[in-house]
C-alpha cells in the first residue's frame, strides 16, 4: 500500500519550494518547536535538498532538467532520522523555487528562527526567556512565548521591529535611525534607552521606561506623540487611540527577567498577576475574598513551590498545583 504524505511533509515541501503562505510557515514553526525529533527530521530534508541542488549550480547544467531527474530519483527515497523512524522525502517542484526559499532554521533555547516569505525574520521564545541581539547591537530579552519580527535589512535605513508578548529592549543609540517597536497600531519610538513592552495582542500595549526617553503614538498619528520619562509607565489603547501616562508603581515589572519579586502590602489579586508573568501559570482563588488579602514578602530566584509555600503559610491558606493553574484555598482575610 502506498504511504500517504503527511501534513508536515507537505509543509516542508511547500516551504522549500517557496510556495508557503505565512499561515503554513507558522504551522511549520509550531511543528518544529513541538518536538526535538521534528527538527532532526527537517534537517535531514534540508541536507538532502542541498545535496541535490548544489551540483546543478556548480556545473552550470540545465537546472530544470536536472531537477526533473533528481526528483524522480528521490521520489522513492527514504531518510532515517535519529529517532529511527523512516520518513519519505517529499517532492520539491523546481530547483529555482527551492533556492528562492532560502531556508534558515535555528533551534536555540527552545526558540525557532525561520526566514519567512518576504525574508522577514522571526524570533520566538519557547517556555523560557530568550535573549537576542539585533544586527545594530541592540539587545532584546523576550519573555516566554513572546515573538519579534524584523526585516533582514534592519539597521540599513531604519530600525523597526514588531512585537507580540512581553520584552525588555536595551537599544543602541543612533540619532539618525530611530528604533521603533510596533504592536498593531501602537508605536514606541526611541533613540537609545531601556524599556519594557507588554503587547498581549488584545489592543492594549503597556510600556514601562527605565532609562532614556521614548515617544508614543499610533499609526498615522505622529503629530499626537506623548513622551515617557524614566520611572513612568503608559497604556496605549488602540481601540480608543488613547495614551495614558502615569508613574510606574509596579516594582515587579521586570520580575519575569530578574526573578526578583517584592510585595509590600500587596493585594493577592496583584500577587497572582505577577506570579502569572514570572512563572507562566494561572493563579485561581477558591474563595473570591482571597483576592483582597495583603502580602508583604520578597523572593529572589526561587521556584514556584517555595513562593507558594511562603505565601500560603503567611496568610494561613493552602494551594494545589494542577496542570495549568494553581488553586489557592482558605477562608480569606478580614
LUMVOLO-273466 format. One record per residue (C-alpha): chain; x, y negated, z. Coordinates in pm, whole numbers, always signed. Each point is the difference from the previous one (the first is absolute). Example, Ala and Ser with C-alpha at 12.3 -4.5 7.8 and 13.67 -1.06 7.14 Angstrom:
2
{A,{+1230,+450,+780}};
{A,{+137,-344,-66}};
! end
This chain:
334
{A,{+0,+0,+0}};
{A,{+134,-344,-91}};
{A,{+87,-219,+297}};
{A,{-208,-318,+20}};
{A,{+191,-325,+24}};
{A,{-22,-146,+350}};
{A,{-92,-361,+74}};
{A,{+351,-93,+112}};
{A,{+146,+142,-322}};
{A,{-234,-223,-197}};
{A,{+97,-302,+212}};
{A,{+373,+69,-44}};
{A,{-39,+56,-373}};
{A,{-191,-326,-46}};
{A,{+255,-182,+215}};
{A,{+295,+119,-211}};
{A,{-190,-81,-318}};
{A,{-60,-358,+114}};
{A,{-377,+45,-17}};
{A,{-84,-14,+373}};
{A,{-259,-243,+125}};
{A,{+77,-184,+328}};
{A,{-252,+228,+174}};
{A,{+176,+312,-131}};
{A,{+338,-131,+112}};
{A,{-139,-68,+347}};
{A,{-146,+352,+10}};
{A,{+338,+144,-102}};
{A,{+172,-209,+268}};
{A,{-238,+134,+265}};
{A,{+61,+357,-120}};
{A,{+378,-51,+20}};
{A,{-10,-144,+351}};
{A,{-237,+270,+127}};
{A,{+251,+286,+0}};
{A,{+384,+13,-33}};
{A,{-36,+297,-239}};
{A,{-195,-223,-240}};
{A,{+302,-227,-44}};
{A,{+215,+307,-68}};
{A,{-242,+111,-272}};
{A,{-2,-348,-150}};
{A,{+381,-15,-1}};
{A,{+14,+329,-190}};
{A,{-234,-138,-266}};
{A,{+210,-316,-15}};
{A,{+326,+195,-49}};
{A,{-153,+209,-278}};
{A,{-133,-312,-170}};
{A,{+341,-172,+18}};
{A,{+178,+303,-142}};
{A,{-248,+33,-283}};
{A,{+26,-366,-103}};
{A,{+369,-83,+45}};
{A,{+131,+209,-290}};
{A,{-227,-171,-252}};
{A,{+107,-345,+121}};
{A,{+374,+76,-11}};
{A,{+5,+171,-340}};
{A,{-234,-242,-176}};
{A,{-218,+281,-137}};
{A,{-364,-33,-101}};
{A,{-142,-39,+352}};
{A,{-358,+66,-102}};
{A,{+87,+322,-180}};
{A,{+238,+113,+275}};
{A,{-263,-62,+263}};
{A,{-248,+215,-188}};
{A,{+254,+283,+9}};
{A,{+84,-56,+367}};
{A,{-368,-18,+94}};
{A,{-57,+332,-169}};
{A,{+286,+153,+194}};
{A,{-100,-130,+343}};
{A,{-373,+51,-46}};
{A,{+41,+350,+136}};
{A,{+288,-80,+235}};
{A,{-28,+16,+377}};
{A,{+213,-155,+268}};
{A,{+55,+119,+353}};
{A,{+3,-262,+276}};
{A,{+164,+62,+336}};
{A,{-327,+121,+146}};
{A,{+29,+303,-231}};
{A,{-329,-73,-173}};
{A,{+1,+12,-381}};
{A,{-141,-308,-170}};
{A,{-69,-31,-371}};
{A,{+157,-301,-169}};
{A,{-258,-232,-160}};
{A,{+35,-110,-362}};
{A,{+108,-361,-51}};
{A,{-133,-182,-305}};
{A,{+301,-173,-162}};
{A,{+357,-73,+99}};
{A,{-36,-375,-44}};
{A,{-304,-20,+226}};
{A,{+187,+208,+255}};
{A,{+296,-235,-10}};
{A,{-233,-300,+37}};
{A,{-131,+144,+326}};
{A,{+339,-79,+160}};
{A,{-56,+234,+292}};
{A,{+146,-102,+333}};
{A,{-96,+194,+313}};
{A,{+148,-27,+349}};
{A,{-107,+158,+328}};
{A,{+140,-199,+293}};
{A,{-130,+19,+356}};
{A,{-337,+124,-115}};
{A,{-33,-265,-271}};
{A,{-49,+43,-373}};
{A,{+135,-249,-251}};
{A,{-133,+30,-354}};
{A,{+67,-212,-305}};
{A,{-359,-66,-98}};
{A,{-147,-92,-337}};
{A,{+97,-360,-80}};
{A,{+322,+75,+191}};
{A,{-143,-111,+334}};
{A,{+186,+140,+297}};
{A,{-193,+130,+299}};
{A,{+138,+73,+347}};
{A,{-235,+187,+234}};
{A,{+76,+86,+362}};
{A,{-108,+344,+114}};
{A,{-85,+83,+359}};
{A,{+290,-204,+139}};
{A,{+126,-355,-47}};
{A,{+219,-54,-305}};
{A,{+275,-258,-59}};
{A,{+60,-123,-356}};
{A,{+238,-258,-145}};
{A,{-122,-197,-301}};
{A,{+231,-88,-293}};
{A,{+53,-353,+139}};
{A,{+117,+135,+336}};
{A,{-325,-71,+183}};
{A,{-82,+269,+254}};
{A,{-345,+151,+52}};
{A,{-114,+239,+270}};
{A,{-326,+178,-86}};
{A,{-230,+137,+266}};
{A,{-120,+358,-59}};
{A,{-231,+21,-301}};
{A,{+90,-348,-128}};
{A,{+90,-63,-365}};
{A,{+179,-272,-196}};
{A,{+17,-50,-377}};
{A,{+233,-216,-205}};
{A,{+125,-33,-357}};
{A,{+341,+135,-105}};
{A,{+117,-353,-91}};
{A,{-69,-117,+357}};
{A,{+236,-283,+84}};
{A,{+85,-100,-357}};
{A,{-268,-269,-31}};
{A,{-227,+52,+299}};
{A,{-23,+202,+320}};
{A,{-351,+137,+31}};
{A,{-122,+313,+179}};
{A,{-347,+132,+71}};
{A,{-77,+166,+332}};
{A,{-250,+247,+139}};
{A,{+28,+71,+370}};
{A,{+237,-153,+253}};
{A,{+359,-113,-52}};
{A,{+274,-219,+142}};
{A,{+183,-220,-252}};
{A,{+352,-139,+53}};
{A,{+45,-218,-307}};
{A,{+327,-121,-152}};
{A,{+5,-374,-63}};
{A,{-23,-116,-361}};
{A,{-147,-348,-39}};
{A,{-39,+42,-375}};
{A,{-198,+323,+23}};
{A,{-271,+3,+267}};
{A,{-87,+339,+144}};
{A,{-374,+76,-34}};
{A,{-195,+282,+167}};
{A,{-341,+77,-152}};
{A,{-298,+178,+152}};
{A,{-291,-28,-239}};
{A,{-63,-374,-30}};
{A,{+208,-90,+306}};
{A,{+351,-141,-55}};
{A,{+283,-47,+252}};
{A,{+289,-207,-138}};
{A,{+339,-41,+167}};
{A,{+353,-116,-77}};
{A,{+178,+195,+272}};
{A,{-152,+120,+325}};
{A,{-115,+290,+217}};
{A,{-370,+77,+17}};
{A,{-243,+288,+24}};
{A,{-305,+64,-215}};
{A,{-289,+236,+63}};
{A,{-201,+55,-320}};
{A,{-243,+288,+63}};
{A,{-180,-60,-330}};
{A,{-324,-123,+154}};
{A,{+11,-358,-126}};
{A,{+172,-124,+317}};
{A,{+375,-56,+29}};
{A,{+181,-68,+328}};
{A,{+336,-179,+12}};
{A,{+231,-65,+296}};
{A,{+312,-216,-40}};
{A,{+319,+64,+200}};
{A,{+250,-226,-181}};
{A,{-4,-264,-273}};
{A,{-313,-132,-168}};
{A,{-261,+146,-235}};
{A,{-273,-146,-219}};
{A,{-338,+172,-21}};
{A,{-247,-39,-286}};
{A,{-239,+192,-224}};
{A,{+41,+84,-367}};
{A,{-55,-310,-218}};
{A,{-22,-221,+307}};
{A,{+359,-105,+70}};
{A,{-118,-354,+65}};
{A,{-167,+122,+320}};
{A,{+311,+141,+166}};
{A,{+25,+36,+376}};
{A,{+329,+43,+179}};
{A,{+113,+222,+286}};
{A,{+267,-91,+254}};
{A,{+192,+254,+212}};
{A,{-218,+138,+276}};
{A,{-319,-48,-201}};
{A,{-230,+253,-161}};
{A,{-271,-25,-263}};
{A,{-293,+191,-142}};
{A,{-84,-35,-369}};
{A,{-357,+100,-93}};
{A,{-23,+53,-376}};
{A,{-381,+9,-4}};
{A,{-47,-345,+154}};
{A,{+344,-123,-115}};
{A,{+68,-124,+351}};
{A,{+340,-18,+169}};
{A,{-1,-12,+379}};
{A,{+327,-97,+171}};
{A,{+52,+49,+374}};
{A,{+276,+72,+255}};
{A,{+115,+361,-11}};
{A,{-125,+138,+331}};
{A,{+85,+365,-77}};
{A,{+333,+100,+160}};
{A,{-29,+340,-170}};
{A,{-34,-111,-360}};
{A,{+329,+175,-84}};
{A,{-39,+293,+239}};
{A,{-59,+237,-295}};
{A,{+361,-71,-102}};
{A,{+178,-58,+333}};
{A,{-197,+259,+204}};
{A,{+10,-254,+288}};
{A,{-349,-59,+141}};
{A,{-101,-250,+268}};
{A,{-345,-28,+157}};
{A,{-66,-285,+244}};
{A,{-353,+20,+140}};
{A,{-104,+120,-346}};
{A,{-344,+143,-73}};
{A,{-13,+369,-90}};
{A,{-170,-99,-324}};
{A,{+314,-185,-103}};
{A,{+224,+272,+143}};
{A,{-175,+249,-227}};
{A,{+54,-225,-304}};
{A,{+372,-24,+75}};
{A,{+43,+374,+55}};
{A,{-181,+68,-326}};
{A,{+254,-210,-189}};
{A,{+302,+145,+179}};
{A,{-97,+368,+12}};
{A,{-251,+14,-289}};
{A,{-273,+169,+198}};
{A,{-347,-127,+91}};
{A,{-84,-62,+365}};
{A,{-362,+66,+96}};
{A,{-176,-69,+332}};
{A,{-253,+249,+131}};
{A,{-152,-281,+208}};
{A,{-12,-337,-185}};
{A,{+67,-183,+327}};
{A,{+358,+134,-3}};
{A,{+76,-254,-274}};
{A,{-25,-273,+265}};
{A,{+260,+151,+233}};
{A,{+318,-209,+35}};
{A,{+353,+141,-17}};
{A,{+343,-132,+97}};
{A,{+285,+224,-114}};
{A,{+305,+13,-226}};
{A,{+136,+278,-222}};
{A,{+320,+35,-201}};
{A,{+25,+265,-270}};
{A,{-212,+251,+190}};
{A,{-209,+281,-151}};
{A,{-376,-41,-13}};
{A,{-64,+259,+273}};
{A,{+223,-191,+246}};
{A,{-179,-325,-75}};
{A,{-341,+161,+44}};
{A,{+107,+163,+328}};
{A,{+102,-338,+144}};
{A,{-316,-173,-121}};
{A,{-244,+262,+125}};
{A,{+180,+43,+335}};
{A,{+5,-377,+55}};
{A,{-370,-43,-77}};
{A,{-121,+333,+143}};
{A,{-107,+130,-340}};
{A,{+64,+319,-198}};
{A,{+69,+72,-367}};
{A,{-15,+274,-258}};
{A,{+188,-2,-332}};
{A,{-186,+140,-299}};
{A,{+130,+27,-358}};
{A,{-48,-363,-99}};
{A,{-115,-175,+317}};
{A,{+47,-39,+373}};
{A,{-308,+12,+222}};
{A,{+34,-191,+328}};
{A,{-250,+86,+270}};
{A,{-86,-143,+340}};
{A,{-242,-220,+188}};
{A,{+129,-328,-136}};
{A,{+105,-302,+202}};
{A,{-184,-256,+208}};
! end
